[in-house]
Amino acid sequence: MQAEIITIGDEILIGQIVDTNSAFIGKEFNKYGISIYQITSIQDDKTHILKALKEAEENADIIIITGGLGPTKDDITKLTICEYFNDTLVEDKAVLANVEQIFSKYSSAPLLDVNKQQALVPSKAQVLMNHNGTAPGMWLERNGKVFVSLPGVPYEMKDLIKEQVIPKLRSKFKFPYIMHKTILTYGLGESALAERIEKWEDHLPVFIKLAYLPSLGRVRLRLSGKAAEKLIVDREIQNQINLLLPQIEDIFVGYEEDESIEAVIGKRLTEMKKSLAIAESCTGGRIAKSITANAGASAYFKGSVVTYATESKVKLLGVSKSDINIHSVVSKEVVEAMAKNVRTMFDTDYAISTTGNAGPEKGDSDAEVGTVWIAIATKDKVYSEVFNFGNHREKVIVRGTNKAFEMLQKEITIKH
Amino acid sequence: MQAEIITIGDEILIGQIVDTNSAFIGKEFNKYGISIYQITSIQDDKTHILKALKEAEENADIIIITGGLGPTKDDITKLTICEYFNDTLVEDKAVLANVEQIFSKYSSAPLLDVNKQQALVPSKAQVLMNHNGTAPGMWLERNGKVFVSLPGVPYEMKDLIKEQVIPKLRSKFKFPYIMHKTILTYGLGESALAERIEKWEDHLPVFIKLAYLPSLGRVRLRLSGKAAEKLIVDREIQNQINLLLPQIEDIFVGYEEDESIEAVIGKRLTEMKKSLAIAESCTGGRIAKSITANAGASAYFKGSVVTYATESKVKLLGVSKSDINIHSVVSKEVVEAMAKNVRTMFDTDYAISTTGNAGPEKGDSDAEVGTVWIAIATKDKVYSEVFNFGNHREKVIVRGTNKAFEMLQKEITIKH
């Protein structure tokens, strides 16, 4: 039982937007054992859409189409789907009522004919009502295969997938059980790791797959098990992990949750009723932004400062001028003072701080591009580490952020 | 002349990573008139790779393959490409030297056989040397079609595309000239806009395409012109814009640069030698993060505070307690005090501030979820606006950030 995702719209092909929709669908489907065979992004073009539908129907049992459902002329998906199914468009009264309601609630614009046309759906389609927008989802079946067309607006598509598409698919098909377990390692390259665990890998049972996912200093090992029986998959993955762990003890960081590390940290801080403040320099607000992306962050996150200019580190955070002069602004002394002082300022249990040089040019310090100091402060101590994350600005910022989260996670997880 | 991108790796299909590589390639290719016909994401599976290569060869003249070039067992791309081209792998001395150099410079791990195997390339391939990693790019030709295989690590892939793939493609093929011009409008829905400019749209010449790109309160109109002659495309797009502008005067915001709005703001501030500070509440650091993602931000960005907790707004930013009690923390009085005080704190020319409720729950205020106040402070004034961005947390944060940039852009662009 496999699915294919077809995304329609030139904006993905010309790189104007990144296709986050497919990643979302892939992740959600995966939770329920639905594998994605292929993701295909195509132009808003009738011939191309017909061709993609035909190929998808040959390869997959479930075809999810996103995009191309807006009211304007560049969207021809609905008509093309009609043609593919030898069908005609009919007005759906419930969809029309939804369109009218959305207009009366959110829009000062008059309801136009083009908006009313959103209520036209193929006569063979079941409507999936879109409560967040005017373009409905559509569910069609043929020869036991399911075609679902969804609007491309991410939050409209997401609600439709979660609340309607997945429940309907699960009631129609029986999916195998899938489980992924991702092990995070740090400090050994992909190939050295592969050599070390080669024997173990060679003896994995056929229904368990291993993937190496190297990313910025870490290698994640993803074990994927797939079988009809949940019990068999769960037990065998645990068996395999038990065999593996003794071989990677020195580089094992933990398991990667389905959640981001900052979400895991947030949960832990909430449970512990502890609070966090942040002082960022080279990471420029990315740590705070990642923390506050999680709902409920206000339970533990008090606030942060980005002291980008050297003078702000002195003025706002009270870092000593002589420390900066003697040790430079990218130094152990400065990063530790930042963490210590921001923790006091916001009166929190923990603080993270960063100072470094993300490049491309050297800043107010002679530190090599890529150098980043990260500190953690608690009520009774402050400590720091230095890293070199190479000479790509974005990479330095992302790795600095990840590493800061790793250090904090370690701090709040370890028993002292 | 069309290209297809094939990305290989389960991690995209299961949604573990978002395919930003294809968006990058699409954007870069587009600059040089190379259209992307299709993006296809497939599993790390021999049969599937062979099938995708065959289909791509039928549809496109240039096939770009990313991913699947790591040293470990789950990467079978190189062998499969060999099979597709009826070729064998041979050791490339220059690649081997590159692998050895990278290991001696960046890695404490010993150089293993699996690493040395990175130097094996199909005998018919031209090597595209990867100076950022051990997996080389490979360029193959058959029947006038070009196949390029690149590593999936974004910064390795990006350098190879820019510095090697595009120059080689341009010397081999003659591409038409492509120009996109994107017009930003605000305040009228997609369909009302389409109705208003229908006549103009119907009279567009065939070599100019129009797309409506609605996103979070704005509709972008993207005009794309494509022809052999640059002069013809440029002139006709300008003609069409001249015809269009009088019809959308009331909703016209500006042109969307290829750059992000924050990059445009950064350039303008640098030219003007002006500086910026930020005080964020509900946007949680996202504004600062977007500003500092641009190299050279230290020329104008002094720093920011994220005062997430109400108490931090008082303690750090000196917002008056009675204002908070009387008007609530999500109010005109509070947001303007935040902007005014953060500007003074960092001693800058401009400041932005936000306070609001991103949801999902109401915070320290009775303001409806989605309510966001945004203020701009300059040396001689402070003003603010209030918005309701709906009830999706991520949407509220993103729209708040975009809107803050729009307000700042207006402030620094308009002649007073």
Chai-1 contact restraints between the chains, C-beta under 6 A:
chainA,res_idxA,chainB,res_idxB,connection_type,confidence,min_distance_angstrom,max_distance_angstrom,comment,restraint_id
A,E11,B,L213,contact,1.0,0.0,6.0,A-B,restraint_1
A,L13,B,G26,contact,1.0,0.0,6.0,A-B,restraint_2
A,L13,B,I36,contact,1.0,0.0,6.0,A-B,restraint_3
A,I14,B,G26,contact,1.0,0.0,6.0,A-B,restraint_4
A,I14,B,N30,contact,1.0,0.0,6.0,A-B,restraint_5
A,G15,B,A23,contact,1.0,0.0,6.0,A-B,restraint_6
A,G15,B,G26,contact,1.0,0.0,6.0,A-B,restraint_7
A,G15,B,K27,contact,1.0,0.0,6.0,A-B,restraint_8
A,V18,B,T20,contact,1.0,0.0,6.0,A-B,restraint_9
A,V18,B,A23,contact,1.0,0.0,6.0,A-B,restraint_10
A,D19,B,D19,contact,1.0,0.0,6.0,A-B,restraint_11
A,T20,B,V18,contact,1.0,0.0,6.0,A-B,restraint_12
A,A23,B,G15,contact,1.0,0.0,6.0,A-B,restraint_13
A,A23,B,V18,contact,1.0,0.0,6.0,A-B,restraint_14
A,G26,B,L13,contact,1.0,0.0,6.0,A-B,restraint_15
A,G26,B,I14,contact,1.0,0.0,6.0,A-B,restraint_16
A,G26,B,G15,contact,1.0,0.0,6.0,A-B,restraint_17
A,K27,B,G15,contact,1.0,0.0,6.0,A-B,restraint_18
A,N30,B,I14,contact,1.0,0.0,6.0,A-B,restraint_19
A,I36,B,L13,contact,1.0,0.0,6.0,A-B,restraint_20
A,Q38,B,I42,contact,1.0,0.0,6.0,A-B,restraint_21
A,I39,B,S41,contact,1.0,0.0,6.0,A-B,restraint_22
A,T40,B,T40,contact,1.0,0.0,6.0,A-B,restraint_23
A,S41,B,I39,contact,1.0,0.0,6.0,A-B,restraint_24
A,I42,B,Q38,contact,1.0,0.0,6.0,A-B,restraint_25
A,G70,B,E190,contact,1.0,0.0,6.0,A-B,restraint_26
A,P71,B,S191,contact,1.0,0.0,6.0,A-B,restraint_27
A,T72,B,E190,contact,1.0,0.0,6.0,A-B,restraint_28
A,T72,B,A194,contact,1.0,0.0,6.0,A-B,restraint_29
A,T72,B,Y212,contact,1.0,0.0,6.0,A-B,restraint_30
A,D74,B,A211,contact,1.0,0.0,6.0,A-B,restraint_31
A,D74,B,Y212,contact,1.0,0.0,6.0,A-B,restraint_32
A,A109,B,G189,contact,1.0,0.0,6.0,A-B,restraint_33
A,A109,B,A192,contact,1.0,0.0,6.0,A-B,restraint_34
A,L112,B,S191,contact,1.0,0.0,6.0,A-B,restraint_35
A,L112,B,E195,contact,1.0,0.0,6.0,A-B,restraint_36
A,V114,B,S191,contact,1.0,0.0,6.0,A-B,restraint_37
A,N115,B,S191,contact,1.0,0.0,6.0,A-B,restraint_38
A,Y155,B,H392,contact,1.0,0.0,6.0,A-B,restraint_39
A,Y155,B,K395,contact,1.0,0.0,6.0,A-B,restraint_40
A,G189,B,A109,contact,1.0,0.0,6.0,A-B,restraint_41
A,E190,B,G70,contact,1.0,0.0,6.0,A-B,restraint_42
A,E190,B,P71,contact,1.0,0.0,6.0,A-B,restraint_43
A,E190,B,T72,contact,1.0,0.0,6.0,A-B,restraint_44
A,S191,B,P71,contact,1.0,0.0,6.0,A-B,restraint_45
A,S191,B,L112,contact,1.0,0.0,6.0,A-B,restraint_46
A,S191,B,V114,contact,1.0,0.0,6.0,A-B,restraint_47
A,S191,B,N115,contact,1.0,0.0,6.0,A-B,restraint_48
A,A192,B,A109,contact,1.0,0.0,6.0,A-B,restraint_49
A,A194,B,T72,contact,1.0,0.0,6.0,A-B,restraint_50
A,E195,B,L112,contact,1.0,0.0,6.0,A-B,restraint_51
A,A211,B,D74,contact,1.0,0.0,6.0,A-B,restraint_52
A,Y212,B,T72,contact,1.0,0.0,6.0,A-B,restraint_53
A,Y212,B,D74,contact,1.0,0.0,6.0,A-B,restraint_54
A,L213,B,E11,contact,1.0,0.0,6.0,A-B,restraint_55
A,G284,B,K289,contact,1.0,0.0,6.0,A-B,restraint_56
A,G284,B,T292,contact,1.0,0.0,6.0,A-B,restraint_57
A,G285,B,G285,contact,1.0,0.0,6.0,A-B,restraint_58
A,G285,B,A288,contact,1.0,0.0,6.0,A-B,restraint_59
A,G285,B,K289,contact,1.0,0.0,6.0,A-B,restraint_60
A,G285,B,T292,contact,1.0,0.0,6.0,A-B,restraint_61
A,R286,B,K289,contact,1.0,0.0,6.0,A-B,restraint_62
A,A288,B,G285,contact,1.0,0.0,6.0,A-B,restraint_63
A,A288,B,V306,contact,1.0,0.0,6.0,A-B,restraint_64
A,K289,B,G284,contact,1.0,0.0,6.0,A-B,restraint_65
A,K289,B,G285,contact,1.0,0.0,6.0,A-B,restraint_66
A,K289,B,R286,contact,1.0,0.0,6.0,A-B,restraint_67
A,K289,B,K289,contact,1.0,0.0,6.0,A-B,restraint_68
A,T292,B,G284,contact,1.0,0.0,6.0,A-B,restraint_69
A,T292,B,G285,contact,1.0,0.0,6.0,A-B,restraint_70
A,A295,B,P360,contact,1.0,0.0,6.0,A-B,restraint_71
A,A295,B,R393,contact,1.0,0.0,6.0,A-B,restraint_72
A,S298,B,Y308,contact,1.0,0.0,6.0,A-B,restraint_73
A,S298,B,G363,contact,1.0,0.0,6.0,A-B,restraint_74
A,F301,B,Y308,contact,1.0,0.0,6.0,A-B,restraint_75
A,K302,B,A309,contact,1.0,0.0,6.0,A-B,restraint_76
A,K302,B,S312,contact,1.0,0.0,6.0,A-B,restraint_77
A,G303,B,V306,contact,1.0,0.0,6.0,A-B,restraint_78
A,G303,B,T307,contact,1.0,0.0,6.0,A-B,restraint_79
A,G303,B,Y308,contact,1.0,0.0,6.0,A-B,restraint_80
A,G303,B,A309,contact,1.0,0.0,6.0,A-B,restraint_81
A,G303,B,S312,contact,1.0,0.0,6.0,A-B,restraint_82
A,S304,B,V306,contact,1.0,0.0,6.0,A-B,restraint_83
A,V305,B,V305,contact,1.0,0.0,6.0,A-B,restraint_84
A,V306,B,A288,contact,1.0,0.0,6.0,A-B,restraint_85
A,V306,B,G303,contact,1.0,0.0,6.0,A-B,restraint_86
A,V306,B,S304,contact,1.0,0.0,6.0,A-B,restraint_87
A,T307,B,G303,contact,1.0,0.0,6.0,A-B,restraint_88
A,Y308,B,S298,contact,1.0,0.0,6.0,A-B,restraint_89
A,Y308,B,F301,contact,1.0,0.0,6.0,A-B,restraint_90
A,Y308,B,G303,contact,1.0,0.0,6.0,A-B,restraint_91
A,A309,B,K302,contact,1.0,0.0,6.0,A-B,restraint_92
A,A309,B,G303,contact,1.0,0.0,6.0,A-B,restraint_93
A,S312,B,K302,contact,1.0,0.0,6.0,A-B,restraint_94
A,S312,B,G303,contact,1.0,0.0,6.0,A-B,restraint_95
A,S312,B,F346,contact,1.0,0.0,6.0,A-B,restraint_96
A,F346,B,S312,contact,1.0,0.0,6.0,A-B,restraint_97
A,P360,B,A295,contact,1.0,0.0,6.0,A-B,restraint_98
A,G363,B,S298,contact,1.0,0.0,6.0,A-B,restraint_99
A,H392,B,Y155,contact,1.0,0.0,6.0,A-B,restraint_100
A,R393,B,A295,contact,1.0,0.0,6.0,A-B,restraint_101
A,K395,B,Y155,contact,1.0,0.0,6.0,A-B,restraint_102
